[in-house]
């Protein structure tokens, strides 16, 4: 392959032509979502553009990233990169490079396999394998030479592009790890691809691993019939390691279906990456943090991204579900990744305290206090463990009789109910799927929840406790005593 030249940073939002703005318009800052590069293909004997999107943190890192190869790259580039960016920011998929391969004229030639039917209607058809050689022999080497890409590859195609993706899976398995086939034109060649050509694939690919996500909109006839036939074959004979799903989106047309298919397809393919799908396994002890990281690495070729907020939020969710033991590994890893984080050391100390590891909890909480010496939450937790934190934490004594007035059930304004119970001279919060935790009196009718850094101020009417106001570092909400 001969590289001809690199286009300057070309904004794909080409309509943002600042030079054409009226003189009285303020000068704005252009939004760049990718660049267009030009390569010459010896295989296709023509120049071909490539639209390339890089993850937000690409320039500041040395990491390599999985790659999406996107057919019809001119038309589908914007919504695909938006989905990738959004899902990656939410931790539901890894950050990825997107390579959009636009059409340059003869789309039918490039995306269709050979056909013996309707040749007069499609005289240039049949160049799919040639196009695939261009992708594998020229585009992929270009990417490897100029960008940091892992070996993980995902192919997305719509209509004829979905046909191309299915043809590639059945005739050239192993080039790509995963496929999103959006409303694939499996009517092509009188459905020969699924009626006859698939036999060899199902006989010879018992060990194939990967993902196939296929969709169909409100299309009818042989269009949807081909998809149902392929689904039936996969159900009966599909390789065990190939995870697949067919989603009929009957509210979508052939034109509107790519956006939702791409978004849902990425969620399906990376379901084992998304921690939201793993919480029950962590809680039940079926999956450890180390096992999760190993599985993600072996399946997708990436190490999970552990931003401080992401890993500590996971730990907090596990702890809040009455599971300090499963939260500990996440908090411990957070302190290793972010050793100067007061929040990481404080959360670790809270979980260790809840798990009965008092000595370790004191050490962790003291490290948190050293980083943030005025944090009341850390001081309260240390005081509960018998550590002298001086005069900073009010020493307010409350008798059992006085504490009993606060006990009972409270309906919160956020739709939850919790109970306050008296045991061993302390008030304890008990809520569904929430860790049992004591609250510490600061002054009359004011208590503190150290793990949530929250103040509870009780309301009274005629001397009786009737409700509360809860102030957290985030929202403030109220609770009404019901019994």
N, C-alpha and C positions, 0 to 999 in steps of 0.2 A: 504494500500500500504506500502511496506517495502523499505525504502531507503537503498541501499547497500553501495555505496561509491561515492565520488565525484572525477571525474577525474581531474588531475591537468590542469592548463590553457593550453588547447590543441589548437594550431593554426590550423585553418581550411585550411590555405594555407600550407598543409603538405609538399609540394615540397620544401619549404624554409628550407632545412636541413642544418643549418650553419656548423655542424660538418663535412659535406661532401664537404665543399668548398676547392678548391686548396689552398695551403699555401700562394701563392702570391696574392690571392684575398683579398680586404679590407673587414673588418668585418662590416656587415650591421646590421641595427636594424630591427627586425622582425615586421611585420604588423599583428596585431591581430584584427580580426573582430568578434570574438565570442569564446565561450567555449563549450565543449562537456561534458555533465553530463550523468551519468548512473543511471537508476532507475530500480528496479525490479517490474514487473507488476504481481500481483496476478490474475488479470482478464485474462490476456493473458498467464500467466504461463511462462514468459520468461523475460530476461533482455532486456531493451530498451534504446537506446541512445537518448538524446535530444540535439540539437544544439541551443544555446541561444545567441541572439544578444541583447545587451543593448545600449540604446542611449548614445551618446558621453558624455553628462553631467550627466549621471546617478549617478556616484559615488559622485559627488559634490552637489547633490540635495537630497531633501527629498520627491520629488514628486512621484506620482504613474502614470503609463503609460498604455495606451491601448495596447492590445496584438493581434498580428497576429499569428494564428496557421497555420503552413505551412506543407501540406502533401508533400510526396516525398522530405522531408527536406534535404536530402543529396545532391540531384541533383540540387535543386532550391534555396538553401540557399544563395549563393554568389550574384546572380543577384537581389534577393529580398531585401537583406539587403542594397545593393548598391542603389536601387530605394528608399527605405525608408529613408536612410540617406540623399540622394540628395534632395528629395522632402521636407523633414522636414527642411533642411538647407535653402531652398528657401521659407519657410513659407507656403507651399501649403498643407501640411498635418501636424498633430501633431507628435511629437517624439513618437516612438512606440518600444515596445519589440517584437522581432520576435522569435518564438519557432518553430524550424524546427524539424519535426518528420520523421526521415529517415525510409526507408524500411529495414527490417531485414531478408528478405528471401522470404516470400510468400505474395507478393503485392496483388495478385488477391484475396486471402483470406481476407485480411484486408480492402480492399477498395470497394468491390462489395457487393451489397445487394443480397438476395437470388434470385435464378432464376429457372425456370422450363424448360427453353430452353437451348440447347447446354450443358447439364450437363456433358456429357462425355468429352467435350473439356475443361471444367473448373471444375474439380472434387472437388477442395477445396474452391470454391466460396461461398459467402454468409455471410462473417464475418463483414460486415460494422457496424452493430449495436454493436457488441462486441468491435470493434475498437473505436466506439464512446463512449462506457462506459469506456474504458481505458482513453480516452482523458478527459472526464468530471469527472470521478471518481478518477483518479490518476494523470494525467498530470496537470490539472487545480489546484487541491489542492497542488501539489508540488510547482507550481509557486506561489500560494498565500502565502505559508509558507516561501518561500525563496527569493522572489522578491517583489517589490512594483508595483503591477498591479491594474489597475482600473477594473471595471466590463465590460468595452467595449471589445468585442471579434470579431475578423474577421477571417474567414476561407478561405484559398486558396487551390484549388486543380486543378490538370491538368489530363486530360484523365480519367482514373479510379478515380483519385482524384477529378476531376470535377463531375463525377457521384456521388461520395461519398458526395460532397458538396450539390448537388441538392437533393439527397435522404434525407440528414439531414434537409434541408430547408423544404421539403414537409412532412416529417414524424416526425420531432422533432423540429418544429419551436420555436424560442425563446432562444435556447441555444446560438446561435451566433447572433450578431447584423447585420452583413454584410457578404456577400459571393462573392468570385471571382471564377467562374466556367470556367476554361480554356479548350476549346475543350472537353466538357464533353461527355463521352461515353454513350449517351442516347439511342444508339441502343441496349443497354443491355436488355436482357429478352424480345426481340421482341418489344422494346419501351414501355413496359407495364407501366413503371414509369410515362410517360407523357400521355399515351393513357387512362389509367384506374385509377392508384393509385392517381393521382392528384385531383380527384373529391372531396374527403373528405377534402383535404387541402383548396381548393377554397371555399368550403361551410362553413367551420368552422373558417377561419382565416381572417375575415373581418377587424379586428382591428390590424393585424400584421404590425409593422413598421420596417424599415431597408432598406438595399440595396442589390441588386443582380446585378452583372456585369458578363455577359456571353459572351464568344467569340467563334469563330470557324475560322479555317484557310482555306486552300484550300481543305479540306476533302470533300468527296462526299457521295452519297447514304444515307443510314439510319443514318450515323454519323451526317451529317448536317441536315437531315430531322427531327431528334429528337429535335434539337435545334430550328428549325423553328416552330415545333409543340408547344414546350413550350412557345416560344415567343407569338404565337397566343393565347394560353390559358391565359397568363399573360395580354395580351392586352384586352381580353374579360372579364376575371373574376378575375384578380389579385387584391389583397387587395390594397385599395387606399393609405395606408401608406407605402407600399413597393415600393421604387423607384428602377426601373430596367432598364437595357439597354442591348441589344444584338448587338455586334459589329462583323461583318463578315470581317475578315482580310485575304482577298484572296491571298495576296502576301506572307503570312506566311504558312509554313508547320506545320504538327503536332508537329514536334520537335522544331521549332524555335519560336513558338507562345507564350510560357510562359513569356518571358522577356517583350515584348510590352504589353501583356495583364495585367500583374501585374502593370506596370507603369500607363497605362491608367485607369485601374480599381481603383487604389488608387486615381487618380485625380477625377474620377467620384464619388466615395463614399464620398470623403471629399471636394466636390465642395462648400459646404456651409461654410467650414472652410477657404478656399482660398480667401483672401481679393481681389485678382485680379478680382474675379467674383462679388464683392460687391460694387465696386467703383460707378457705376451708381446709385445704390440704396442709397448710402450715399449722393451723389450729389443731388438726387431728393428728399431727405428727407423721403424716404420710409423706411429707416433703420437707427437707431441711433447706436452709439458705444455700449451703454448699452444693446440694443436689440441684437446686434450681439454677444456679449459675453454671454448673457443668452442663445441664441439659440445654440451656439457651446457647451456650458456646458451641456445643457439638451440632445442634440443629440449625443455627442461624449464622454461625461463624463470628459472633460478636460477644463481647463481655457486657453484661447489663450495665446501663448507665445508672449511677448512684449519686444523683444530686443530694445535697444535704436534706432539703425538704422532703424529697421523695422517700428516702430510706427511713427518716424519722417519722414521717406520716404513716408508713407501713407499720413500724414498730408501735406507734400509738394506737392504730386500729386493732392490732393484735392484743395489746394490753387492755384496751377498752372492752374487748370481748372476753374478759376474765381469763386472760392467758399470759401472765407475766413470763412464763418459761419460754414460750415461742417468740415473745417480743425481744428477749435478751440478745440473741445472735445479731439481730438487726441493729440494736442500739450499740452493741460492742463494735460492730463493723463501722458504724457511723463515727465512733470515737477514734478509730484507726484512720479513717479517711479524712476526718475533720477534727484533729486533736485540739484545736483552739476554739471549738464550738461549745459555748456554755450550755446550749440546749441539749447537745448530744450527751454530755457528761451528766446533766441533771436528769434527763430521761432515763439513762442507764441506772443512775442511782435510785430513782423511784422504782424501777422494775426490780432491781436487786433487793430493795427493801421489802417490796410486796412478796417476793419469792423467798423471803427469810434469810437472805444473804447479807446480814447486817454489817459485817466488817467490810465487805466489798462495797456496800452501798455508801458507807461513811467515806471511804477513799474517793469514790466517784463524785459524790456530792461536794466534798472539799475541793476537788479539782474544778468543779463548776463554780464554786464560790470564789476561788482564786481568779477566775476569768471575769466574773461579774460580782464583785464584792457586795453590791447593794441588793441583790435579788432576794426578795422576801420568800419566794417559793422554796429556794434552796435552803434558806435559813430555817424555815419551818420544818422541812423534812429532816434536817440535821438535829433540830431540837427534839423532834419525836424519837430520834435514835439515841437521845441522851447526850448529845454533844452541846457544850456550852457555846452559844453564839452571842453572848453578851446581852445588852439591853435592847437590841434592834427588834427582837420579836416580843411584842407585849405579853407579859405573863398574867393572864386573866384567869382566875379560878372560878369554876362553875360547879355547883353541886349537882348530884344526880337528880335531885328534885327539880332543879332549874332546867337541866338538860332534857328531862322527860317532857317538858312543855313543847319542845321542838319536834318530838317524834311523831311519825305518821306518814301518810301518803300525800304527795304534792303533784298536781297536774301542771306541767310546764307549758309556756306559751309556744314552744316549738313542737308540741304534740307528743311529748314523752311524759311518763310518770315514773317517779322514783320514791323510795321510802327512806326515811331516816329512822334508824334503830339505835337503842342505847345498849351498850355492852362494855363491861370493864371500865366504866367511868368515861367512855368516849361515845360520840355520835358517829355512826357509820352510814355512808350512802350505799344503798342497794338499789340498783336499776337493772332492768333486763339487758343482758349481754354487756354488762359493764363491770369492771373490776370493783370489788368491795374495797372501800377506802374510808379512813377516818377523816374527820374535819376538825380543825383546831380553832378554839375560841381566841379572838383577838381583843374583843371588848363586848359589852352587853349587846346581844342580838347580832353580833358580827362574827362570822367564822371564815376560815380560809381552807381551800382545797389545794394542797401543795402541787400535786401532779398536773393540775389544770391551771395553776397560777390564777385562781378565781376567788373572789370574795362573795360570800353569801350573807346578805343583810335581811333579817327577818322582819316582817310587818306585824303589828299588833293592833287589835281593836278591843277596847275595854279590858286590856291586860292579857288577852288571849292571842296566841300566835295564829295568824290567818293566812300568811303567805310569805313570799320571799322575793328578793331581787338578786339576780346572779350577774356579776360583772366579770367578764373574762377579758383577756388581751384582744379578743375579737368582738363578738356581739355581746349585748346586754339583753337578758330576757327575764321574765317573771314566772313565778309559780304560785298556784293557789292551793292552800291546804284543804284536802277533801275529807280527811278523817284522822 
